[in-house]
Amino acid sequence: MDKLLDTLLAQNILYGLNLLTIVGFVLMGVGINQSRQGRARAPAAFALMTAGTICVIAGMYFGRAVS
């Protein structure tokens, strides 16, 4: 299971982005769009953008350099 998880977290999908990074960008996009459209209040949008930022940082941490 650890080998599979490492592969999923570190595998480069598109130009160096891994699964966590892509999920992070999607969460940040949803958070900012919900806030701008008035569908979510500021704390909910802030929480989504924070979760997205954490995913992007984790994606950079788990990602491996392509050699």
All heavy atoms as TSV, in Angstrom:
chain	resi	resn	atom	element	x	y	z
A	1	MET	N	N	0.821	-1.201	0.000
A	1	MET	CA	C	0.000	0.000	0.000
A	1	MET	C	C	0.861	1.260	0.000
A	1	MET	O	O	0.507	2.229	-0.647
A	1	MET	CB	C	-0.926	-0.037	1.222
A	1	MET	CG	C	-1.889	1.093	1.273
A	1	MET	SD	S	-3.090	0.929	-0.058
A	1	MET	CE	C	-4.079	2.327	0.218
A	2	ASP	N	N	1.973	1.224	0.726
A	2	ASP	CA	C	2.853	2.392	0.756
A	2	ASP	C	C	3.438	2.676	-0.616
A	2	ASP	O	O	3.583	3.831	-1.007
A	2	ASP	CB	C	3.982	2.190	1.771
A	2	ASP	CG	C	3.466	2.237	3.199
A	2	ASP	OD1	O	2.435	2.892	3.430
A	2	ASP	OD2	O	4.104	1.619	4.069
A	3	LYS	N	N	3.784	1.633	-1.343
A	3	LYS	CA	C	4.347	1.803	-2.689
A	3	LYS	C	C	3.310	2.436	-3.610
A	3	LYS	O	O	3.624	3.349	-4.373
A	3	LYS	CB	C	4.791	0.440	-3.218
A	3	LYS	CG	C	5.340	0.462	-4.603
A	3	LYS	CD	C	6.812	0.671	-4.585
A	3	LYS	CE	C	7.350	0.444	-5.978
A	3	LYS	NZ	N	8.416	1.323	-6.296
A	4	LEU	N	N	2.059	1.979	-3.530
A	4	LEU	CA	C	0.987	2.531	-4.356
A	4	LEU	C	C	0.733	3.994	-4.002
A	4	LEU	O	O	0.592	4.844	-4.889
A	4	LEU	CB	C	-0.291	1.715	-4.177
A	4	LEU	CG	C	-1.532	2.237	-4.906
A	4	LEU	CD1	C	-1.321	2.183	-6.410
A	4	LEU	CD2	C	-2.743	1.444	-4.503
A	5	LEU	N	N	0.688	4.307	-2.716
A	5	LEU	CA	C	0.458	5.679	-2.284
A	5	LEU	C	C	1.595	6.588	-2.721
A	5	LEU	O	O	1.357	7.700	-3.194
A	5	LEU	CB	C	0.284	5.733	-0.764
A	5	LEU	CG	C	-0.134	7.076	-0.180
A	5	LEU	CD1	C	-1.468	7.518	-0.757
A	5	LEU	CD2	C	-0.207	6.990	1.321
A	6	ASP	N	N	2.818	6.119	-2.591
A	6	ASP	CA	C	3.961	6.914	-3.052
A	6	ASP	C	C	3.888	7.174	-4.549
A	6	ASP	O	O	4.175	8.270	-5.017
A	6	ASP	CB	C	5.276	6.209	-2.719
A	6	ASP	CG	C	5.624	6.290	-1.246
A	6	ASP	OD1	O	5.041	7.148	-0.551
A	6	ASP	OD2	O	6.463	5.496	-0.802
A	7	THR	N	N	3.480	6.169	-5.292
A	7	THR	CA	C	3.364	6.327	-6.736
A	7	THR	C	C	2.278	7.331	-7.090
A	7	THR	O	O	2.473	8.199	-7.940
A	7	THR	CB	C	3.055	4.978	-7.407
A	7	THR	OG1	O	4.088	4.057	-7.075
A	7	THR	CG2	C	2.983	5.120	-8.908
A	8	LEU	N	N	1.131	7.253	-6.436
A	8	LEU	CA	C	0.034	8.174	-6.729
A	8	LEU	C	C	0.368	9.607	-6.338
A	8	LEU	O	O	0.000	10.551	-7.026
A	8	LEU	CB	C	-1.233	7.732	-6.004
A	8	LEU	CG	C	-1.948	6.518	-6.574
A	8	LEU	CD1	C	-3.099	6.134	-5.672
A	8	LEU	CD2	C	-2.428	6.780	-7.975
A	9	LEU	N	N	1.059	9.786	-5.232
A	9	LEU	CA	C	1.366	11.133	-4.768
A	9	LEU	C	C	2.516	11.767	-5.539
A	9	LEU	O	O	2.561	12.974	-5.699
A	9	LEU	CB	C	1.700	11.112	-3.277
A	9	LEU	CG	C	0.540	10.778	-2.342
A	9	LEU	CD1	C	1.035	10.741	-0.914
A	9	LEU	CD2	C	-0.581	11.771	-2.486
A	10	ALA	N	N	3.456	10.963	-6.006
A	10	ALA	CA	C	4.655	11.511	-6.615
A	10	ALA	C	C	4.668	11.424	-8.133
A	10	ALA	O	O	5.526	12.010	-8.763
A	10	ALA	CB	C	5.882	10.795	-6.059
A	11	GLN	N	N	3.738	10.707	-8.737
A	11	GLN	CA	C	3.751	10.539	-10.181
A	11	GLN	C	C	3.439	11.860	-10.871
A	11	GLN	O	O	2.452	12.530	-10.570
A	11	GLN	CB	C	2.713	9.493	-10.580
A	11	GLN	CG	C	2.671	9.232	-12.058
A	11	GLN	CD	C	1.620	8.205	-12.404
A	11	GLN	OE1	O	0.795	7.856	-11.570
A	11	GLN	NE2	N	1.626	7.740	-13.630
A	12	ASN	N	N	4.281	12.234	-11.795
A	12	ASN	CA	C	4.042	13.444	-12.568
A	12	ASN	C	C	2.977	13.164	-13.614
A	12	ASN	O	O	3.116	12.267	-14.429
A	12	ASN	CB	C	5.325	13.911	-13.244
A	12	ASN	CG	C	6.318	14.427	-12.249
A	12	ASN	OD1	O	5.935	14.931	-11.206
A	12	ASN	ND2	N	7.585	14.295	-12.552
A	13	ILE	N	N	1.891	13.930	-13.567
A	13	ILE	CA	C	0.774	13.698	-14.479
A	13	ILE	C	C	0.934	14.563	-15.724
A	13	ILE	O	O	0.866	14.089	-16.842
A	13	ILE	CB	C	-0.570	13.997	-13.780
A	13	ILE	CG1	C	-0.760	13.015	-12.630
A	13	ILE	CG2	C	-1.714	13.916	-14.763
A	13	ILE	CD1	C	-1.950	13.314	-11.764
A	14	LEU	N	N	1.160	15.836	-15.551
A	14	LEU	CA	C	1.236	16.753	-16.677
A	14	LEU	C	C	2.239	17.853	-16.353
A	14	LEU	O	O	2.005	18.659	-15.447
A	14	LEU	CB	C	-0.157	17.354	-16.942
A	14	LEU	CG	C	-0.292	18.359	-18.056
A	14	LEU	CD1	C	-0.040	17.682	-19.405
A	14	LEU	CD2	C	-1.677	18.967	-18.044
A	15	TYR	N	N	3.348	17.860	-17.031
A	15	TYR	CA	C	4.373	18.887	-16.872
A	15	TYR	C	C	4.806	19.072	-15.422
A	15	TYR	O	O	4.927	20.187	-14.919
A	15	TYR	CB	C	3.909	20.222	-17.443
A	15	TYR	CG	C	3.578	20.154	-18.902
A	15	TYR	CD1	C	2.270	20.296	-19.342
A	15	TYR	CD2	C	4.569	19.919	-19.840
A	15	TYR	CE1	C	1.962	20.219	-20.688
A	15	TYR	CE2	C	4.262	19.837	-21.189
A	15	TYR	CZ	C	2.970	19.992	-21.605
A	15	TYR	OH	O	2.659	19.914	-22.930
A	16	GLY	N	N	4.995	17.984	-14.705
A	16	GLY	CA	C	5.508	18.053	-13.344
A	16	GLY	C	C	4.451	18.184	-12.268
A	16	GLY	O	O	4.774	18.194	-11.093
A	17	LEU	N	N	3.180	18.309	-12.641
A	17	LEU	CA	C	2.132	18.399	-11.633
A	17	LEU	C	C	1.740	16.998	-11.194
A	17	LEU	O	O	1.548	16.114	-12.023
A	17	LEU	CB	C	0.899	19.119	-12.179
A	17	LEU	CG	C	1.087	20.566	-12.586
A	17	LEU	CD1	C	-0.201	21.097	-13.179
A	17	LEU	CD2	C	1.497	21.410	-11.418
A	18	ASN	N	N	1.586	16.797	-9.908
A	18	ASN	CA	C	1.111	15.501	-9.432
A	18	ASN	C	C	-0.333	15.651	-8.959
A	18	ASN	O	O	-0.924	16.729	-9.026
A	18	ASN	CB	C	2.021	14.937	-8.348
A	18	ASN	CG	C	2.184	15.854	-7.173
A	18	ASN	OD1	O	1.366	16.731	-6.963
A	18	ASN	ND2	N	3.233	15.661	-6.411
A	19	LEU	N	N	-0.909	14.570	-8.486
A	19	LEU	CA	C	-2.324	14.550	-8.130
A	19	LEU	C	C	-2.666	15.570	-7.033
A	19	LEU	O	O	-3.670	16.278	-7.130
A	19	LEU	CB	C	-2.722	13.141	-7.690
A	19	LEU	CG	C	-4.194	12.887	-7.430
A	19	LEU	CD1	C	-4.986	13.128	-8.708
A	19	LEU	CD2	C	-4.418	11.486	-6.951
A	20	LEU	N	N	-1.824	15.671	-6.005
A	20	LEU	CA	C	-2.105	16.626	-4.923
A	20	LEU	C	C	-2.080	18.066	-5.415
A	20	LEU	O	O	-2.902	18.891	-5.002
A	20	LEU	CB	C	-1.075	16.456	-3.800
A	20	LEU	CG	C	-1.315	15.312	-2.837
A	20	LEU	CD1	C	-0.134	15.192	-1.882
A	20	LEU	CD2	C	-2.587	15.501	-2.074
A	21	THR	N	N	-1.155	18.388	-6.290
A	21	THR	CA	C	-1.059	19.752	-6.807
A	21	THR	C	C	-2.290	20.109	-7.627
A	21	THR	O	O	-2.846	21.197	-7.488
A	21	THR	CB	C	0.210	19.898	-7.656
A	21	THR	OG1	O	1.330	19.448	-6.895
A	21	THR	CG2	C	0.445	21.330	-8.052
A	22	ILE	N	N	-2.735	19.183	-8.461
A	22	ILE	CA	C	-3.913	19.445	-9.281
A	22	ILE	C	C	-5.158	19.617	-8.410
A	22	ILE	O	O	-5.950	20.538	-8.617
A	22	ILE	CB	C	-4.099	18.324	-10.321
A	22	ILE	CG1	C	-2.954	18.382	-11.337
A	22	ILE	CG2	C	-5.439	18.432	-11.022
A	22	ILE	CD1	C	-2.901	17.224	-12.287
A	23	VAL	N	N	-5.316	18.760	-7.400
A	23	VAL	CA	C	-6.448	18.885	-6.478
A	23	VAL	C	C	-6.378	20.227	-5.746
A	23	VAL	O	O	-7.399	20.896	-5.551
A	23	VAL	CB	C	-6.474	17.698	-5.485
A	23	VAL	CG1	C	-7.446	17.946	-4.349
A	23	VAL	CG2	C	-6.825	16.420	-6.207
A	24	GLY	N	N	-5.195	20.642	-5.367
A	24	GLY	CA	C	-5.026	21.928	-4.685
A	24	GLY	C	C	-5.470	23.098	-5.544
A	24	GLY	O	O	-6.167	24.005	-5.077
A	25	PHE	N	N	-5.067	23.087	-6.821
A	25	PHE	CA	C	-5.475	24.173	-7.707
A	25	PHE	C	C	-6.987	24.162	-7.936
A	25	PHE	O	O	-7.611	25.227	-8.026
A	25	PHE	CB	C	-4.733	24.088	-9.042
A	25	PHE	CG	C	-3.321	24.588	-8.959
A	25	PHE	CD1	C	-2.270	23.780	-9.350
A	25	PHE	CD2	C	-3.036	25.863	-8.498
A	25	PHE	CE1	C	-0.967	24.220	-9.281
A	25	PHE	CE2	C	-1.734	26.319	-8.421
A	25	PHE	CZ	C	-0.695	25.493	-8.814
A	26	VAL	N	N	-7.581	22.993	-8.018
A	26	VAL	CA	C	-9.042	22.906	-8.181
A	26	VAL	C	C	-9.749	23.470	-6.946
A	26	VAL	O	O	-10.707	24.242	-7.067
A	26	VAL	CB	C	-9.473	21.453	-8.461
A	26	VAL	CG1	C	-10.977	21.292	-8.337
A	26	VAL	CG2	C	-9.007	21.015	-9.836
A	27	LEU	N	N	-9.269	23.106	-5.748
A	27	LEU	CA	C	-9.878	23.633	-4.518
A	27	LEU	C	C	-9.754	25.154	-4.438
A	27	LEU	O	O	-10.706	25.842	-4.053
A	27	LEU	CB	C	-9.234	22.998	-3.293
A	27	LEU	CG	C	-9.653	21.570	-2.965
A	27	LEU	CD1	C	-8.827	21.034	-1.802
A	27	LEU	CD2	C	-11.121	21.513	-2.635
A	28	MET	N	N	-8.602	25.680	-4.797
A	28	MET	CA	C	-8.438	27.141	-4.774
A	28	MET	C	C	-9.360	27.810	-5.779
A	28	MET	O	O	-9.959	28.856	-5.485
A	28	MET	CB	C	-6.978	27.518	-5.048
A	28	MET	CG	C	-6.066	27.238	-3.894
A	28	MET	SD	S	-4.427	27.918	-4.111
A	28	MET	CE	C	-3.705	26.732	-5.223
A	29	GLY	N	N	-9.502	27.215	-6.951
A	29	GLY	CA	C	-10.395	27.781	-7.954
A	29	GLY	C	C	-11.851	27.755	-7.520
A	29	GLY	O	O	-12.585	28.726	-7.709
A	30	VAL	N	N	-12.269	26.654	-6.916
A	30	VAL	CA	C	-13.649	26.567	-6.419
A	30	VAL	C	C	-13.877	27.595	-5.316
A	30	VAL	O	O	-14.912	28.270	-5.278
A	30	VAL	CB	C	-13.950	25.132	-5.922
A	30	VAL	CG1	C	-15.242	25.090	-5.133
A	30	VAL	CG2	C	-14.005	24.172	-7.089
A	31	GLY	N	N	-12.915	27.730	-4.421
A	31	GLY	CA	C	-13.059	28.694	-3.326
A	31	GLY	C	C	-13.193	30.116	-3.810
A	31	GLY	O	O	-14.071	30.866	-3.366
A	32	ILE	N	N	-12.338	30.521	-4.749
A	32	ILE	CA	C	-12.392	31.901	-5.228
A	32	ILE	C	C	-13.653	32.150	-6.052
A	32	ILE	O	O	-14.268	33.214	-5.958
A	32	ILE	CB	C	-11.119	32.277	-6.018
A	32	ILE	CG1	C	-11.029	33.780	-6.205
A	32	ILE	CG2	C	-11.038	31.625	-7.352
A	32	ILE	CD1	C	-10.239	34.465	-5.171
A	33	ASN	N	N	-14.078	31.168	-6.838
A	33	ASN	CA	C	-15.291	31.353	-7.644
A	33	ASN	C	C	-16.545	31.397	-6.785
A	33	ASN	O	O	-17.453	32.185	-7.054
A	33	ASN	CB	C	-15.410	30.256	-8.701
A	33	ASN	CG	C	-14.467	30.488	-9.854
A	33	ASN	OD1	O	-14.176	31.619	-10.201
A	33	ASN	ND2	N	-13.983	29.407	-10.440
A	34	GLN	N	N	-16.620	30.553	-5.768
A	34	GLN	CA	C	-17.791	30.568	-4.884
A	34	GLN	C	C	-17.887	31.906	-4.146
A	34	GLN	O	O	-18.973	32.432	-3.936
A	34	GLN	CB	C	-17.732	29.416	-3.892
A	34	GLN	CG	C	-17.862	28.045	-4.518
A	34	GLN	CD	C	-19.213	27.856	-5.174
A	34	GLN	OE1	O	-20.243	28.184	-4.611
A	34	GLN	NE2	N	-19.198	27.319	-6.379
A	35	SER	N	N	-16.750	32.439	-3.761
A	35	SER	CA	C	-16.739	33.717	-3.054
A	35	SER	C	C	-17.167	34.855	-3.984
A	35	SER	O	O	-17.964	35.712	-3.603
A	35	SER	CB	C	-15.337	33.988	-2.506
A	35	SER	OG	O	-15.261	35.277	-1.972
A	36	ARG	N	N	-16.651	34.869	-5.194
A	36	ARG	CA	C	-16.959	35.951	-6.129
A	36	ARG	C	C	-18.406	35.904	-6.605
A	36	ARG	O	O	-18.998	36.945	-6.899
A	36	ARG	CB	C	-16.021	35.893	-7.322
A	36	ARG	CG	C	-14.586	36.230	-6.915
A	36	ARG	CD	C	-13.699	36.315	-8.092
A	36	ARG	NE	N	-14.002	37.572	-8.780
A	36	ARG	CZ	C	-13.557	37.862	-9.975
A	36	ARG	NH1	N	-12.805	37.014	-10.620
A	36	ARG	NH2	N	-13.859	39.009	-10.540
A	37	GLN	N	N	-18.980	34.715	-6.694
A	37	GLN	CA	C	-20.367	34.590	-7.133
A	37	GLN	C	C	-21.355	34.792	-5.993
A	37	GLN	O	O	-22.557	34.833	-6.216
A	37	GLN	CB	C	-20.600	33.217	-7.762
A	37	GLN	CG	C	-19.874	33.026	-9.071
A	37	GLN	CD	C	-20.044	31.631	-9.633
A	37	GLN	OE1	O	-20.707	30.786	-9.035
A	37	GLN	NE2	N	-19.448	31.382	-10.779
A	38	GLY	N	N	-20.866	34.880	-4.770
A	38	GLY	CA	C	-21.733	35.099	-3.629
A	38	GLY	C	C	-22.413	33.845	-3.113
A	38	GLY	O	O	-23.334	33.923	-2.308
A	39	ARG	N	N	-21.984	32.692	-3.561
A	39	ARG	CA	C	-22.592	31.432	-3.115
A	39	ARG	C	C	-22.043	30.975	-1.775
A	39	ARG	O	O	-22.681	30.181	-1.093
A	39	ARG	CB	C	-22.364	30.341	-4.145
A	39	ARG	CG	C	-23.075	30.597	-5.442
A	39	ARG	CD	C	-22.866	29.459	-6.397
A	39	ARG	NE	N	-23.493	29.761	-7.678
A	39	ARG	CZ	C	-23.353	29.007	-8.739
A	39	ARG	NH1	N	-22.618	27.920	-8.688
A	39	ARG	NH2	N	-23.945	29.329	-9.860
A	40	ALA	N	N	-20.852	31.431	-1.429
A	40	ALA	CA	C	-20.243	31.045	-0.154
A	40	ALA	C	C	-19.749	32.302	0.553
A	40	ALA	O	O	-19.344	33.264	-0.091
A	40	ALA	CB	C	-19.085	30.086	-0.388
A	41	ARG	N	N	-19.812	32.272	1.846
A	41	ARG	CA	C	-19.308	33.402	2.615
A	41	ARG	C	C	-17.792	33.332	2.691
A	41	ARG	O	O	-17.176	32.338	2.339
A	41	ARG	CB	C	-19.920	33.394	4.000
A	41	ARG	CG	C	-21.421	33.601	3.969
A	41	ARG	CD	C	-21.940	33.854	5.366
A	41	ARG	NE	N	-23.384	33.934	5.342
A	41	ARG	CZ	C	-24.041	35.084	5.318
A	41	ARG	NH1	N	-23.405	36.214	5.313
A	41	ARG	NH2	N	-25.362	35.076	5.311
A	42	ALA	N	N	-17.196	34.391	3.163
A	42	ALA	CA	C	-15.738	34.500	3.194
A	42	ALA	C	C	-15.052	33.374	3.972
A	42	ALA	O	O	-14.045	32.847	3.491
A	42	ALA	CB	C	-15.323	35.858	3.742
A	43	PRO	N	N	-15.534	32.958	5.159
A	43	PRO	CA	C	-14.826	31.877	5.866
A	43	PRO	C	C	-14.793	30.556	5.091
A	43	PRO	O	O	-13.778	29.854	5.100
A	43	PRO	CB	C	-15.604	31.715	7.167
A	43	PRO	CG	C	-16.251	33.032	7.390
A	43	PRO	CD	C	-16.582	33.544	6.010
A	44	ALA	N	N	-15.887	30.229	4.397
A	44	ALA	CA	C	-15.905	28.985	3.619
A	44	ALA	C	C	-14.940	29.079	2.438
A	44	ALA	O	O	-14.205	28.129	2.151
A	44	ALA	CB	C	-17.314	28.692	3.132
A	45	ALA	N	N	-14.939	30.209	1.757
A	45	ALA	CA	C	-14.023	30.395	0.634
A	45	ALA	C	C	-12.577	30.388	1.119
A	45	ALA	O	O	-11.696	29.808	0.482
A	45	ALA	CB	C	-14.335	31.696	-0.093
A	46	PHE	N	N	-12.334	31.023	2.246
A	46	PHE	CA	C	-10.985	31.044	2.824
A	46	PHE	C	C	-10.537	29.639	3.190
A	46	PHE	O	O	-9.387	29.257	2.955
A	46	PHE	CB	C	-10.967	31.953	4.058
A	46	PHE	CG	C	-9.619	32.082	4.685
A	46	PHE	CD1	C	-8.644	32.861	4.099
A	46	PHE	CD2	C	-9.318	31.410	5.857
A	46	PHE	CE1	C	-7.389	32.970	4.674
A	46	PHE	CE2	C	-8.074	31.511	6.443
A	46	PHE	CZ	C	-7.101	32.302	5.851
A	47	ALA	N	N	-11.444	28.827	3.728
A	47	ALA	CA	C	-11.108	27.445	4.089
A	47	ALA	C	C	-10.781	26.619	2.847
A	47	ALA	O	O	-9.826	25.834	2.856
A	47	ALA	CB	C	-12.260	26.809	4.859
A	48	LEU	N	N	-11.541	26.795	1.767
A	48	LEU	CA	C	-11.256	26.066	0.531
A	48	LEU	C	C	-9.910	26.479	-0.059
A	48	LEU	O	O	-9.125	25.640	-0.503
A	48	LEU	CB	C	-12.359	26.305	-0.498
A	48	LEU	CG	C	-13.633	25.507	-0.314
A	48	LEU	CD1	C	-14.710	26.007	-1.273
A	48	LEU	CD2	C	-13.370	24.037	-0.563
A	49	MET	N	N	-9.627	27.777	-0.053
A	49	MET	CA	C	-8.348	28.241	-0.598
A	49	MET	C	C	-7.180	27.799	0.272
A	49	MET	O	O	-6.105	27.476	-0.234
A	49	MET	CB	C	-8.377	29.751	-0.796
A	49	MET	CG	C	-9.280	30.162	-1.941
A	49	MET	SD	S	-9.229	31.909	-2.305
A	49	MET	CE	C	-10.423	32.513	-1.118
A	50	THR	N	N	-7.385	27.748	1.577
A	50	THR	CA	C	-6.334	27.261	2.474
A	50	THR	C	C	-6.072	25.776	2.244
A	50	THR	O	O	-4.915	25.345	2.172
A	50	THR	CB	C	-6.726	27.506	3.943
A	50	THR	OG1	O	-6.940	28.909	4.127
A	50	THR	CG2	C	-5.650	27.025	4.884
A	51	ALA	N	N	-7.141	25.005	2.106
A	51	ALA	CA	C	-6.982	23.574	1.831
A	51	ALA	C	C	-6.272	23.360	0.492
A	51	ALA	O	O	-5.421	22.476	0.363
A	51	ALA	CB	C	-8.341	22.886	1.835
A	52	GLY	N	N	-6.600	24.168	-0.496
A	52	GLY	CA	C	-5.928	24.078	-1.793
A	52	GLY	C	C	-4.455	24.407	-1.701
A	52	GLY	O	O	-3.613	23.731	-2.301
A	53	THR	N	N	-4.122	25.428	-0.936
A	53	THR	CA	C	-2.720	25.796	-0.756
A	53	THR	C	C	-1.950	24.690	-0.049
A	53	THR	O	O	-0.813	24.370	-0.432
A	53	THR	CB	C	-2.621	27.108	0.051
A	53	THR	OG1	O	-3.362	28.128	-0.639
A	53	THR	CG2	C	-1.177	27.544	0.209
A	54	ILE	N	N	-2.566	24.088	0.942
A	54	ILE	CA	C	-1.917	22.978	1.653
A	54	ILE	C	C	-1.686	21.810	0.698
A	54	ILE	O	O	-0.622	21.178	0.723
A	54	ILE	CB	C	-2.754	22.563	2.876
A	54	ILE	CG1	C	-2.685	23.656	3.940
A	54	ILE	CG2	C	-2.291	21.231	3.435
A	54	ILE	CD1	C	-3.655	23.480	5.076
A	55	CYS	N	N	-2.659	21.528	-0.167
A	55	CYS	CA	C	-2.484	20.440	-1.136
A	55	CYS	C	C	-1.366	20.738	-2.130
A	55	CYS	O	O	-0.592	19.848	-2.489
A	55	CYS	CB	C	-3.783	20.182	-1.891
A	55	CYS	SG	S	-5.023	19.323	-0.934
A	56	VAL	N	N	-1.259	21.981	-2.580
A	56	VAL	CA	C	-0.191	22.345	-3.512
A	56	VAL	C	C	1.174	22.203	-2.840
A	56	VAL	O	O	2.112	21.651	-3.416
A	56	VAL	CB	C	-0.395	23.778	-4.051
A	56	VAL	CG1	C	0.839	24.268	-4.797
A	56	VAL	CG2	C	-1.608	23.825	-4.958
A	57	ILE	N	N	1.288	22.671	-1.602
A	57	ILE	CA	C	2.562	22.546	-0.880
A	57	ILE	C	C	2.900	21.078	-0.642
A	57	ILE	O	O	4.051	20.660	-0.826
A	57	ILE	CB	C	2.512	23.344	0.433
A	57	ILE	CG1	C	2.465	24.840	0.116
A	57	ILE	CG2	C	3.706	23.016	1.327
A	57	ILE	CD1	C	2.180	25.714	1.300
A	58	ALA	N	N	1.904	20.280	-0.274
A	58	ALA	CA	C	2.138	18.846	-0.079
A	58	ALA	C	C	2.518	18.187	-1.399
A	58	ALA	O	O	3.377	17.307	-1.437
A	58	ALA	CB	C	0.902	18.179	0.512
A	59	GLY	N	N	1.920	18.615	-2.490
A	59	GLY	CA	C	2.261	18.079	-3.798
A	59	GLY	C	C	3.686	18.392	-4.184
A	59	GLY	O	O	4.396	17.555	-4.758
A	60	MET	N	N	4.152	19.583	-3.856
A	60	MET	CA	C	5.545	19.929	-4.122
A	60	MET	C	C	6.484	19.135	-3.227
A	60	MET	O	O	7.557	18.744	-3.641
A	60	MET	CB	C	5.777	21.434	-3.943
A	60	MET	CG	C	5.105	22.269	-4.997
A	60	MET	SD	S	5.521	24.011	-4.970
A	60	MET	CE	C	5.278	24.486	-3.290
A	61	TYR	N	N	6.051	18.870	-2.010
A	61	TYR	CA	C	6.874	18.115	-1.083
A	61	TYR	C	C	6.990	16.651	-1.517
A	61	TYR	O	O	8.081	16.080	-1.511
A	61	TYR	CB	C	6.289	18.191	0.324
A	61	TYR	CG	C	7.025	17.346	1.339
A	61	TYR	CD1	C	8.238	17.759	1.857
A	61	TYR	CD2	C	6.505	16.137	1.755
A	61	TYR	CE1	C	8.926	17.003	2.772
A	61	TYR	CE2	C	7.179	15.347	2.680
A	61	TYR	CZ	C	8.389	15.794	3.186
A	61	TYR	OH	O	9.065	15.006	4.086
A	62	PHE	N	N	5.862	16.042	-1.912
A	62	PHE	CA	C	5.864	14.637	-2.292
A	62	PHE	C	C	6.370	14.406	-3.714
A	62	PHE	O	O	6.732	13.292	-4.066
A	62	PHE	CB	C	4.465	14.023	-2.156
A	62	PHE	CG	C	4.078	13.745	-0.749
A	62	PHE	CD1	C	3.055	14.464	-0.148
A	62	PHE	CD2	C	4.723	12.774	-0.021
A	62	PHE	CE1	C	2.686	14.211	1.157
A	62	PHE	CE2	C	4.361	12.507	1.292
A	62	PHE	CZ	C	3.342	13.241	1.876
A	63	GLY	N	N	6.347	15.457	-4.552
A	63	GLY	CA	C	6.796	15.302	-5.921
A	63	GLY	C	C	8.287	15.062	-5.990
A	63	GLY	O	O	9.061	15.556	-5.170
A	64	ARG	N	N	8.669	14.287	-6.961
A	64	ARG	CA	C	10.095	13.987	-7.152
A	64	ARG	C	C	10.610	14.739	-8.352
A	64	ARG	O	O	9.887	14.943	-9.329
A	64	ARG	CB	C	10.279	12.489	-7.349
A	64	ARG	CG	C	9.890	11.709	-6.135
A	64	ARG	CD	C	10.309	10.258	-6.281
A	64	ARG	NE	N	9.946	9.533	-5.054
A	64	ARG	CZ	C	8.964	8.658	-4.970
A	64	ARG	NH1	N	8.247	8.389	-6.034
A	64	ARG	NH2	N	8.709	8.062	-3.841
A	65	ALA	N	N	11.849	15.129	-8.295
A	65	ALA	CA	C	12.450	15.816	-9.417
A	65	ALA	C	C	12.610	14.855	-10.594
A	65	ALA	O	O	12.990	13.703	-10.409
A	65	ALA	CB	C	13.815	16.370	-9.019
A	66	VAL	N	N	12.277	15.330	-11.764
A	66	VAL	CA	C	12.412	14.510	-12.952
A	66	VAL	C	C	13.860	14.582	-13.425
A	66	VAL	O	O	14.406	15.654	-13.613
A	66	VAL	CB	C	11.463	15.007	-14.080
A	66	VAL	CG1	C	11.636	14.172	-15.328
A	66	VAL	CG2	C	10.037	15.007	-13.603
A	67	SER	N	N	14.479	13.420	-13.572
A	67	SER	CA	C	15.880	13.432	-14.003
A	67	SER	C	C	16.078	12.736	-15.311
A	67	SER	O	O	15.296	12.090	-15.852
A	67	SER	CB	C	16.759	12.778	-12.954
A	67	SER	OG	O	16.246	11.534	-12.579
